[in-house]
Amino acid sequence: MHHQFNRQSIRLQGYDYSKEGLYFITICCQNRLHRFGKIVNGKMMLSNAGKQVQICWLAIPEHFTNVVLHDFVVMPNHIHGIVEISTLPVRVNHHLPHHTRANDDLSQRHGTSRTVGSIVRGFKIGVTKWFIENYNTKNIWQRNYYEHIIRNQNAYQNISNYIQNNPLNWKQDKFHR
């Protein structure tokens, strides 16, 4: 039986968006190649590579103890996700059980936006290592990434809906090729 994800937003009530701690990130495959699976009847069917992308994304808080993952979706040739960066390590993780982690958190040394770059870089490296080991391919990612600061509740809700509906709207998606 297919269970719907709980669509309720993790933390909207009373959230201080002015802290600029919520980022909408999009990372694309080089040449927009479809490496991560395909859309069938409006649902994303992950390939083995797509499953690995999801594993690497969900592992981000293990490397950045001050990051909470919100909605995300792995698409055939890109990934969209909302990441929340807090100034303190996060005790509760909404996606993974909390493990005792080495505090290799970079945000204490850099501004938040630079931390987004570190998160993306680490994520890309993790996926690339897997591709090298499994497919002897290393040029997986487009060089940069798209980053958008989410500044209010309305923007959060719109982006969250966009992420959740991305597989359904694949044919109209600007990343579709």
RODO-2510 file (C-alpha; in nm, 4 decimals, decimal comma):
residues 177
     n   res          X          Y          Z
     1     m     0,0000     0,0000     0,0000
     2     h     0,1317     0,3426    -0,0916
     3     h     0,1458     0,5870     0,1992
     4     q     0,1260     0,9583     0,1286
     5     f     0,3979     1,1639     0,2897
     6     n     0,2711     1,3838     0,5660
     7     r     0,2311     1,7071     0,3731
     8     q     0,2304     1,9289     0,6780
     9     s     0,5183     2,1688     0,6874
    10     i     0,7690     2,0965     0,9592
    11     r     0,7937     2,4408     1,1107
    12     l     0,5915     2,7325     0,9823
    13     q     0,4163     2,8743     1,2853
    14     g     0,6239     3,1521     1,4341
    15     y     0,9267     3,0752     1,2194
    16     d     1,1542     3,3750     1,1775
    17     y     1,2137     3,3763     0,8018
    18     s     1,4194     3,6935     0,8244
    19     k     1,7064     3,4835     0,9636
    20     e     1,7634     3,3753     0,6045
    21     g     1,8054     3,0188     0,7203
    22     l     1,5803     2,8483     0,4647
    23     y     1,7155     2,7818     0,1171
    24     f     1,5547     2,6309    -0,1913
    25     i     1,8321     2,4482    -0,3772
    26     t     1,8309     2,2958    -0,7257
    27     i     2,1237     2,0876    -0,8536
    28     c     2,1246     1,9692    -1,2172
    29     c     2,2991     1,6900    -1,4043
    30     q     2,5584     1,7947    -1,6576
    31     n     2,3923     1,8388    -1,9983
    32     r     2,0615     1,7656    -1,8229
    33     l     2,1166     1,3929    -1,8813
    34     h     1,8525     1,1670    -1,7289
    35     r     2,0657     0,9715    -1,4834
    36     f     1,8393     0,9281    -1,1832
    37     g     1,5337     0,7489    -1,3197
    38     k     1,2170     0,8351    -1,5071
    39     i     0,8692     0,9700    -1,4556
    40     v     0,5933     0,7122    -1,5016
    41     n     0,2299     0,8215    -1,4609
    42     g     0,3330     1,1329    -1,2721
    43     k     0,5545     0,9440    -1,0250
    44     m     0,9329     0,9403    -1,0097
    45     m     1,0765     0,5910    -1,0498
    46     l     1,4315     0,6065    -0,9142
    47     s     1,7119     0,4184    -1,0867
    48     n     1,9912     0,2768    -0,8677
    49     a     2,1726     0,6056    -0,9240
    50     g     1,8603     0,7979    -0,8183
    51     k     1,8357     0,5894    -0,5016
    52     q     2,1981     0,6750    -0,4252
    53     v     2,1266     1,0454    -0,4814
    54     q     1,8430     1,0189    -0,2268
    55     i     2,0701     0,8376     0,0228
    56     c     2,3371     1,1102    -0,0139
    57     w     2,0779     1,3871     0,0265
    58     l     1,9329     1,2296     0,3419
    59     a     2,2861     1,1949     0,4823
    60     i     2,3522     1,5715     0,4684
    61     p     2,2600     1,6257     0,8382
    62     e     2,5173     1,3632     0,9395
    63     h     2,7874     1,5914     0,7995
    64     f     2,6241     1,9243     0,8896
    65     t     2,4773     1,8953     1,2366
    66     n     2,3025     2,2312     1,2061
    67     v     2,1003     2,1393     0,8958
    68     v     1,7394     2,0220     0,8820
    69     l     1,6069     1,8815     0,5547
    70     h     1,2562     1,9822     0,4499
    71     d     1,0810     1,8750     0,1270
    72     f     1,2971     1,7412    -0,1538
    73     v     1,2516     1,5467    -0,4755
    74     v     1,4947     1,3568    -0,6958
    75     m     1,3964     1,4073    -1,0603
    76     p     1,5397     1,2356    -1,3734
    77     n     1,8085     1,5027    -1,4229
    78     h     1,8011     1,7271    -1,1151
    79     i     1,7193     1,7447    -0,7467
    80     h     1,5176     2,0121    -0,5667
    81     g     1,5282     2,0507    -0,1906
    82     i     1,4647     2,2910     0,0949
    83     v     1,7387     2,3021     0,3570
    84     e     1,7186     2,4859     0,6849
    85     i     2,0419     2,6038     0,8382
    86     s     2,0352     2,6963     1,2042
    87     t     2,3145     2,8666     1,3910
    88     l     2,3246     2,5858     1,6488
    89     p     2,3509     2,2108     1,5966
    90     v     2,0034     2,0630     1,5611
    91     r     1,9169     1,8051     1,8252
    92     v     1,6130     1,6632     1,6504
    93     n     1,6353     1,5553     1,2900
    94     h     1,3063     1,5227     1,1086
    95     h     1,4241     1,2650     0,8553
    96     l     1,6839     1,0473     1,0238
    97     p     1,7358     0,9064     1,3723
    98     h     1,9813     1,1192     1,5652
    99     h     2,3254     0,9634     1,6015
   100     t     2,6094     1,1029     1,8017
   101     r     2,8076     1,2843     1,5369
   102     a     3,1472     1,4400     1,5135
   103     n     3,0891     1,8123     1,5022
   104     d     3,2312     1,8902     1,1613
   105     d     2,9803     2,1696     1,1215
   106     l     3,1089     2,4505     0,9018
   107     s     2,8565     2,7211     0,9787
   108     q     3,0397     2,8260     1,2937
   109     r     3,3255     2,9456     1,0725
   110     h     3,1392     3,0788     0,7696
   111     g     2,8276     3,2743     0,6849
   112     t     2,5184     3,0703     0,6016
   113     s     2,5383     3,1144     0,2256
   114     r     2,8888     2,9724     0,2186
   115     t     2,7574     2,6792     0,4168
   116     v     2,5020     2,6159     0,1397
   117     g     2,7973     2,5923    -0,0990
   118     s     2,9704     2,3452     0,1348
   119     i     2,6550     2,1331     0,1623
   120     v     2,6120     2,1208    -0,2161
   121     r     2,9816     2,0459    -0,2691
   122     g     2,9791     1,7603    -0,0163
   123     f     2,6587     1,6158    -0,1618
   124     k     2,7943     1,6310    -0,5181
   125     i     3,1203     1,4637    -0,4126
   126     g     2,9313     1,1795    -0,2415
   127     v     2,7204     1,1092    -0,5503
   128     t     3,0206     1,1436    -0,7851
   129     k     3,2236     0,8895    -0,5823
   130     w     2,9403     0,6394    -0,6228
   131     f     2,9234     0,7036    -0,9999
   132     i     3,2996     0,6560    -1,0344
   133     e     3,2853     0,3250    -0,8430
   134     n     2,9762     0,1930    -1,0218
   135     y     2,9835     0,3439    -1,3710
   136     n     3,3381     0,4757    -1,4078
   137     t     3,1774     0,8150    -1,4801
   138     k     3,2738     1,1319    -1,3004
   139     n     3,1194     1,4311    -1,4769
   140     i     2,7768     1,3992    -1,3218
   141     w     2,6862     1,7515    -1,2194
   142     q     2,6425     2,0865    -1,3854
   143     r     2,9114     2,3154    -1,2440
   144     n     2,6995     2,5360    -1,0251
   145     y     2,3633     2,5136    -0,8479
   146     y     2,0578     2,7326    -0,8019
   147     e     1,9942     2,8818    -0,4587
   148     h     1,6988     3,0886    -0,3442
   149     i     1,6484     3,2279     0,0062
   150     i     1,2954     3,1602     0,1298
   151     r     1,1872     3,4801     0,3002
   152     n     0,8268     3,4219     0,4057
   153     q     0,5611     3,1648     0,4762
   154     n     0,3893     3,2141     0,1427
   155     a     0,7115     3,1526    -0,0503
   156     y     0,7807     2,8442     0,1632
   157     q     0,4366     2,7004     0,0898
   158     n     0,4641     2,7721    -0,2852
   159     i     0,8082     2,6100    -0,3092
   160     s     0,7012     2,3148    -0,0966
   161     n     0,4024     2,2567    -0,3279
   162     y     0,6242     2,2960    -0,6332
   163     i     0,8635     2,0282    -0,5032
   164     q     0,5826     1,7868    -0,4154
   165     n     0,4134     1,8320    -0,7548
   166     n     0,7329     1,8271    -0,9617
   167     p     0,6905     1,4687    -1,0885
   168     l     0,3300     1,5425    -1,1968
   169     n     0,4386     1,8565    -1,3839
   170     w     0,7471     1,7020    -1,5429
   171     k     0,6443     1,7709    -1,9029
   172     q     0,6162     2,1437    -1,8293
   173     d     0,9288     2,1549    -1,6109
   174     k     1,1937     2,4027    -1,7277
   175     f     1,4583     2,1376    -1,6530
   176     h     1,2842     1,8806    -1,8771
   177     r     1,4785     1,7914    -2,1890
***
